[in-house]
């Protein structure tokens, strides 16, 4: 008989590419997770994971075992759900400057880690995400920490911002820089125009969008340059800051803020945090 808890630990390590992130999601220690997986490998007589100081990845046997391991974890969660009437659900508000095309991968991580969890995702501004926490309409929020003053949240990673445009975008020193921005008030907009003003670069808004995706569309159309986070920059664009002589943009902390005291939902938040960190480590 396989230890179901050890199989669950293996699946989480595989999905999150980290013993540390898996341990946090399981509310356990890294040593305990490592011991569970070592015993699982001993019971199977197979090495499931290749470990190096900086990398954890599936071995060939681990890759073969992963699909069956997922089915076992899902079956156990389904069996346990037969005795609970509470639907496990979490509502998450995420800043549109943080998540882009990798939202699909994020949702895959969450579903694989907990197939029975219902996740409601709202893509919005950091301000609106904070308001949703305050009024109780969201259980948690993933936002940018622009002023460094937000406390009580969990720092997930630091996000890099860059001047994004199509590779062939042309801008000559002394000219007015065409800019695509989010509608004011927006902290990313304020960050971008402040950097330009301090560098003495004239700029003009030629497009005002209602989110990072619409700004990205204007950038891909060749209309302007935009300050975008690396992970939300659309395909076919490039970091043109150095080539165009634009000032460097600062990085920002990405924080997970909680608005719930539910133990079930806080456990789901640990899975969310681990999934975000896994994405950050792979990009």
ZAZARO-669013 format. One record per residue (C-alpha): x, y, z; residue number from 1. Coordinates in Angstrom, 1 decimal, m for minus. Example, Ala and Ser with C-alpha at 12.3 -4.5 7.8 and 13.67 -1.06 7.14 Angstrom:
2
+--------+--------+--------+-----+
!      x !      y !      z !   i !
+--------+--------+--------+-----+
!   12.3 !   m4.5 !    7.8 !   1 !
!   13.7 !   m1.1 !    7.1 !   2 !
+--------+--------+--------+-----+
This chain:
283
+--------+--------+--------+-----+
!      x !      y !      z !   i !
+--------+--------+--------+-----+
!    0.0 !    0.0 !    0.0 !   1 !
!    1.3 !    3.5 !   m0.9 !   2 !
!    1.3 !    6.3 !    1.7 !   3 !
!   m1.2 !    8.7 !    0.2 !   4 !
!    0.3 !   11.6 !    2.1 !   5 !
!    3.7 !   10.8 !    0.6 !   6 !
!    2.2 !   10.6 !   m2.9 !   7 !
!    0.5 !   14.0 !   m2.4 !   8 !
!    3.8 !   15.5 !   m1.3 !   9 !
!    5.5 !   14.0 !   m4.5 !  10 !
!    2.8 !   15.6 !   m6.7 !  11 !
!    3.2 !   19.0 !   m5.1 !  12 !
!    7.0 !   18.9 !   m5.4 !  13 !
!    6.6 !   18.0 !   m9.0 !  14 !
!    4.1 !   20.8 !   m9.7 !  15 !
!    5.9 !   23.5 !   m7.7 !  16 !
!    9.5 !   22.4 !   m8.5 !  17 !
!   10.5 !   22.9 !   m4.9 !  18 !
!   10.5 !   21.1 !   m1.6 !  19 !
!   10.2 !   24.4 !    0.2 !  20 !
!    7.1 !   25.5 !   m1.7 !  21 !
!    5.5 !   22.1 !   m1.4 !  22 !
!    6.2 !   22.1 !    2.4 !  23 !
!    4.5 !   25.5 !    2.7 !  24 !
!    1.5 !   24.3 !    0.8 !  25 !
!    1.2 !   21.2 !    3.1 !  26 !
!    1.8 !   23.3 !    6.2 !  27 !
!    4.8 !   21.1 !    6.9 !  28 !
!    8.6 !   21.3 !    7.0 !  29 !
!   11.0 !   20.7 !    4.1 !  30 !
!   12.6 !   17.9 !    6.0 !  31 !
!    9.3 !   16.1 !    6.6 !  32 !
!    8.4 !   16.4 !    2.9 !  33 !
!   11.8 !   15.1 !    1.8 !  34 !
!   11.5 !   12.2 !    4.2 !  35 !
!    8.0 !   11.2 !    2.9 !  36 !
!    9.3 !   11.2 !   m0.7 !  37 !
!   12.4 !    9.2 !    0.2 !  38 !
!   10.2 !    6.6 !    1.9 !  39 !
!    7.9 !    6.6 !   m1.1 !  40 !
!   10.9 !    6.0 !   m3.4 !  41 !
!   12.1 !    3.2 !   m1.1 !  42 !
!    8.7 !    1.5 !   m1.2 !  43 !
!    8.5 !    1.7 !   m5.0 !  44 !
!   12.2 !    0.8 !   m5.5 !  45 !
!   12.5 !    3.8 !   m7.9 !  46 !
!   14.0 !    7.2 !   m7.8 !  47 !
!   11.3 !    9.7 !   m8.5 !  48 !
!   13.1 !   13.0 !   m8.3 !  49 !
!   16.6 !   14.2 !   m9.3 !  50 !
!   17.8 !   16.7 !   m6.7 !  51 !
!   20.6 !   19.3 !   m7.1 !  52 !
!   21.2 !   22.3 !   m4.8 !  53 !
!   19.4 !   24.6 !   m7.2 !  54 !
!   17.0 !   22.3 !   m9.1 !  55 !
!   14.4 !   19.6 !   m8.4 !  56 !
!   13.1 !   17.7 !  m11.4 !  57 !
!   11.4 !   14.5 !  m12.3 !  58 !
!   13.4 !   11.4 !  m13.0 !  59 !
!   12.3 !    9.2 !  m15.9 !  60 !
!   10.5 !    7.0 !  m13.4 !  61 !
!    9.0 !   10.0 !  m11.7 !  62 !
!    7.6 !   11.3 !  m15.0 !  63 !
!    6.0 !    7.9 !  m15.6 !  64 !
!    4.5 !    7.7 !  m12.1 !  65 !
!    3.2 !   11.3 !  m12.0 !  66 !
!   m0.1 !   10.8 !  m13.8 !  67 !
!   m1.0 !    7.8 !  m11.7 !  68 !
!    0.0 !    9.7 !   m8.6 !  69 !
!   m2.4 !   12.5 !   m9.5 !  70 !
!   m5.2 !   10.1 !   m9.9 !  71 !
!   m4.5 !    8.6 !   m6.5 !  72 !
!   m4.5 !   12.1 !   m4.8 !  73 !
!   m7.7 !   13.1 !   m6.6 !  74 !
!   m9.4 !    9.8 !   m5.6 !  75 !
!   m8.4 !   10.4 !   m1.9 !  76 !
!   m9.7 !   14.0 !   m2.0 !  77 !
!  m13.0 !   12.8 !   m3.6 !  78 !
!  m13.4 !   10.2 !   m0.9 !  79 !
!  m12.8 !   12.7 !    1.9 !  80 !
!  m15.2 !   15.2 !    0.3 !  81 !
!  m18.0 !   12.6 !    0.8 !  82 !
!  m18.0 !   13.6 !    4.5 !  83 !
!  m18.0 !   17.3 !    4.1 !  84 !
!  m20.8 !   19.6 !    3.1 !  85 !
!  m18.7 !   22.7 !    2.8 !  86 !
!  m17.7 !   23.5 !   m0.8 !  87 !
!  m14.1 !   24.5 !   m0.8 !  88 !
!  m14.0 !   27.7 !   m2.7 !  89 !
!  m11.6 !   30.7 !   m2.8 !  90 !
!  m12.0 !   34.1 !   m4.4 !  91 !
!   m8.8 !   35.7 !   m5.6 !  92 !
!   m8.3 !   39.3 !   m6.9 !  93 !
!   m5.1 !   39.6 !   m9.0 !  94 !
!   m3.6 !   42.8 !  m10.4 !  95 !
!   m3.6 !   42.8 !  m14.2 !  96 !
!    0.0 !   43.9 !  m14.1 !  97 !
!    1.0 !   40.6 !  m12.5 !  98 !
!   m0.5 !   37.8 !  m14.4 !  99 !
!   m0.8 !   37.4 !  m18.2 ! 100 !
!   m0.6 !   34.4 !  m20.5 ! 101 !
!    0.8 !   32.4 !  m17.6 ! 102 !
!   m2.6 !   32.4 !  m15.9 ! 103 !
!   m3.3 !   29.1 !  m17.6 ! 104 !
!   m0.3 !   27.5 !  m16.0 ! 105 !
!   m1.2 !   29.0 !  m12.6 ! 106 !
!   m4.7 !   27.5 !  m12.8 ! 107 !
!   m3.2 !   24.1 !  m13.9 ! 108 !
!   m0.9 !   24.2 !  m10.8 ! 109 !
!   m3.8 !   24.9 !   m8.5 ! 110 !
!   m6.1 !   22.3 !  m10.0 ! 111 !
!   m3.4 !   19.6 !  m10.0 ! 112 !
!   m2.6 !   20.4 !   m6.4 ! 113 !
!   m6.2 !   20.4 !   m5.3 ! 114 !
!   m8.7 !   19.2 !   m7.9 ! 115 !
!  m11.7 !   19.8 !   m5.6 ! 116 !
!  m10.9 !   23.4 !   m5.0 ! 117 !
!  m13.2 !   26.0 !   m6.8 ! 118 !
!  m11.2 !   29.1 !   m7.6 ! 119 !
!  m12.8 !   32.3 !   m8.6 ! 120 !
!  m10.3 !   34.7 !  m10.2 ! 121 !
!  m10.8 !   38.4 !  m10.7 ! 122 !
!   m8.3 !   40.3 !  m12.8 ! 123 !
!   m8.4 !   43.9 !  m11.7 ! 124 !
!   m6.3 !   46.8 !  m10.5 ! 125 !
!   m4.3 !   46.7 !   m7.3 ! 126 !
!   m6.5 !   49.4 !   m5.8 ! 127 !
!   m9.7 !   47.5 !   m6.6 ! 128 !
!   m8.1 !   44.2 !   m5.3 ! 129 !
!   m7.4 !   45.9 !   m2.0 ! 130 !
!  m10.9 !   47.3 !   m1.9 ! 131 !
!  m12.3 !   43.8 !   m2.4 ! 132 !
!  m10.3 !   42.6 !    0.6 ! 133 !
!  m11.6 !   45.4 !    2.7 ! 134 !
!  m15.3 !   44.8 !    1.8 ! 135 !
!  m15.0 !   41.0 !    2.1 ! 136 !
!  m15.8 !   40.3 !   m1.6 ! 137 !
!  m12.4 !   38.6 !   m2.1 ! 138 !
!  m10.7 !   36.1 !    0.2 ! 139 !
!   m7.2 !   37.2 !   m0.9 ! 140 !
!   m5.5 !   39.6 !   m3.3 ! 141 !
!   m2.2 !   39.4 !   m5.2 ! 142 !
!   m1.0 !   43.0 !   m5.7 ! 143 !
!    2.1 !   45.1 !   m6.4 ! 144 !
!    3.7 !   46.8 !   m3.4 ! 145 !
!    4.5 !   50.2 !   m4.9 ! 146 !
!    5.4 !   52.2 !   m1.8 ! 147 !
!    6.9 !   49.5 !    0.3 ! 148 !
!    4.5 !   50.3 !    3.1 ! 149 !
!    2.1 !   47.4 !    2.9 ! 150 !
!    2.4 !   45.2 !    5.9 ! 151 !
!    0.8 !   41.9 !    7.0 ! 152 !
!    1.0 !   40.3 !    3.6 ! 153 !
!    3.4 !   37.7 !    2.2 ! 154 !
!    6.0 !   38.7 !   m0.4 ! 155 !
!    5.9 !   36.2 !   m3.2 ! 156 !
!    8.6 !   37.5 !   m5.5 ! 157 !
!    9.9 !   40.7 !   m7.1 ! 158 !
!    8.6 !   41.7 !  m10.5 ! 159 !
!   10.7 !   43.4 !  m13.0 ! 160 !
!    9.3 !   46.2 !  m15.2 ! 161 !
!   10.7 !   47.1 !  m18.6 ! 162 !
!   10.1 !   49.5 !  m21.5 ! 163 !
!    8.2 !   47.3 !  m24.0 ! 164 !
!    7.7 !   47.8 !  m27.7 ! 165 !
!    7.9 !   46.0 !  m31.0 ! 166 !
!   11.6 !   45.3 !  m31.8 ! 167 !
!   11.6 !   47.7 !  m34.8 ! 168 !
!   10.1 !   50.6 !  m32.8 ! 169 !
!   12.0 !   53.8 !  m33.6 ! 170 !
!   12.6 !   56.7 !  m31.2 ! 171 !
!   15.2 !   59.3 !  m31.6 ! 172 !
!   16.7 !   61.3 !  m28.7 ! 173 !
!   15.0 !   64.7 !  m28.3 ! 174 !
!   11.7 !   63.5 !  m29.8 ! 175 !
!    8.5 !   63.1 !  m27.9 ! 176 !
!    8.1 !   59.5 !  m26.7 ! 177 !
!    4.7 !   57.9 !  m27.7 ! 178 !
!    3.4 !   56.2 !  m24.5 ! 179 !
!    0.7 !   53.7 !  m23.9 ! 180 !
!   m0.5 !   53.7 !  m20.3 ! 181 !
!   m3.2 !   52.5 !  m17.9 ! 182 !
!   m5.9 !   55.1 !  m17.2 ! 183 !
!   m5.0 !   57.3 !  m14.2 ! 184 !
!   m4.8 !   56.8 !  m11.2 ! 185 !
!   m2.4 !   53.9 !  m11.8 ! 186 !
!    0.8 !   53.4 !   m9.8 ! 187 !
!    2.6 !   51.7 !  m12.8 ! 188 !
!    1.7 !   54.8 !  m14.9 ! 189 !
!    3.0 !   57.1 !  m12.2 ! 190 !
!    6.2 !   55.1 !  m11.9 ! 191 !
!    6.8 !   55.3 !  m15.7 ! 192 !
!    6.1 !   59.0 !  m16.2 ! 193 !
!    8.1 !   59.8 !  m13.1 ! 194 !
!   11.2 !   58.0 !  m14.5 ! 195 !
!   10.8 !   59.8 !  m17.8 ! 196 !
!   10.4 !   63.2 !  m16.2 ! 197 !
!   13.5 !   62.7 !  m14.1 ! 198 !
!   15.5 !   61.7 !  m17.2 ! 199 !
!   14.2 !   64.8 !  m19.0 ! 200 !
!   12.5 !   62.8 !  m21.7 ! 201 !
!    9.4 !   64.3 !  m23.2 ! 202 !
!    6.4 !   62.0 !  m23.6 ! 203 !
!    2.9 !   62.0 !  m24.8 ! 204 !
!    0.1 !   59.5 !  m24.2 ! 205 !
!   m1.1 !   58.1 !  m27.5 ! 206 !
!   m3.1 !   55.3 !  m26.0 ! 207 !
!   m4.9 !   54.8 !  m22.7 ! 208 !
!   m5.9 !   51.3 !  m21.9 ! 209 !
!   m8.2 !   49.6 !  m19.4 ! 210 !
!   m5.7 !   46.9 !  m18.4 ! 211 !
!   m2.3 !   45.3 !  m19.3 ! 212 !
!   m3.8 !   43.3 !  m22.1 ! 213 !
!   m5.2 !   46.4 !  m23.9 ! 214 !
!   m2.0 !   48.2 !  m23.4 ! 215 !
!   m0.1 !   45.2 !  m24.8 ! 216 !
!   m2.4 !   45.3 !  m27.9 ! 217 !
!   m1.4 !   48.9 !  m28.5 ! 218 !
!    2.3 !   48.0 !  m28.1 ! 219 !
!    2.0 !   45.1 !  m30.5 ! 220 !
!    0.3 !   47.4 !  m33.0 ! 221 !
!    3.5 !   49.5 !  m33.0 ! 222 !
!    1.7 !   52.6 !  m31.6 ! 223 !
!    3.8 !   53.2 !  m28.5 ! 224 !
!    6.2 !   52.1 !  m25.8 ! 225 !
!    4.7 !   50.9 !  m22.5 ! 226 !
!    6.0 !   50.1 !  m19.0 ! 227 !
!    5.0 !   46.5 !  m18.5 ! 228 !
!    6.0 !   43.7 !  m16.2 ! 229 !
!    8.1 !   41.1 !  m17.8 ! 230 !
!    5.5 !   38.4 !  m17.4 ! 231 !
!    2.6 !   40.3 !  m19.0 ! 232 !
!    4.6 !   41.6 !  m22.0 ! 233 !
!    2.9 !   40.2 !  m25.1 ! 234 !
!    4.6 !   37.9 !  m27.5 ! 235 !
!    6.4 !   39.6 !  m30.3 ! 236 !
!    7.6 !   42.5 !  m28.2 ! 237 !
!   11.0 !   43.3 !  m26.7 ! 238 !
!   12.7 !   45.2 !  m23.9 ! 239 !
!   13.8 !   48.4 !  m25.8 ! 240 !
!   14.8 !   50.5 !  m22.9 ! 241 !
!   18.6 !   50.3 !  m23.4 ! 242 !
!   18.4 !   50.7 !  m27.2 ! 243 !
!   16.2 !   53.7 !  m27.0 ! 244 !
!   18.1 !   55.3 !  m24.1 ! 245 !
!   15.2 !   55.2 !  m21.7 ! 246 !
!   15.7 !   55.3 !  m17.9 ! 247 !
!   15.6 !   51.9 !  m16.0 ! 248 !
!   12.4 !   51.1 !  m14.2 ! 249 !
!   12.4 !   49.8 !  m10.6 ! 250 !
!   11.2 !   46.4 !   m9.6 ! 251 !
!    8.2 !   45.9 !   m7.3 ! 252 !
!    7.3 !   43.3 !   m4.7 ! 253 !
!    4.4 !   41.1 !   m5.5 ! 254 !
!    2.4 !   40.4 !   m2.3 ! 255 !
!   m0.3 !   38.0 !   m1.3 ! 256 !
!   m2.8 !   39.7 !    1.1 ! 257 !
!   m5.4 !   37.8 !    3.1 ! 258 !
!   m8.9 !   38.8 !    4.0 ! 259 !
!  m10.1 !   35.5 !    5.5 ! 260 !
!   m9.6 !   33.6 !    8.7 ! 261 !
!  m11.0 !   30.4 !    7.4 ! 262 !
!   m8.5 !   27.6 !    7.9 ! 263 !
!   m9.6 !   25.9 !    4.7 ! 264 !
!   m9.2 !   29.0 !    2.6 ! 265 !
!   m5.9 !   29.9 !    4.1 ! 266 !
!   m4.6 !   26.4 !    3.2 ! 267 !
!   m5.8 !   27.1 !   m0.4 ! 268 !
!   m3.8 !   30.4 !   m0.2 ! 269 !
!   m0.7 !   28.4 !    0.5 ! 270 !
!   m1.2 !   26.5 !   m2.7 ! 271 !
!   m1.7 !   29.8 !   m4.5 ! 272 !
!    1.5 !   31.2 !   m3.1 ! 273 !
!    3.4 !   28.1 !   m4.0 ! 274 !
!    2.0 !   28.2 !   m7.6 ! 275 !
!    3.0 !   31.9 !   m8.0 ! 276 !
!    6.5 !   31.2 !   m6.8 ! 277 !
!    6.8 !   28.3 !   m9.1 ! 278 !
!    5.9 !   30.5 !  m12.1 ! 279 !
!    8.3 !   33.2 !  m11.0 ! 280 !
!   11.1 !   30.6 !  m10.8 ! 281 !
!   10.4 !   29.4 !  m14.3 ! 282 !
!   10.3 !   32.8 !  m16.1 ! 283 !
+--------+--------+--------+-----+
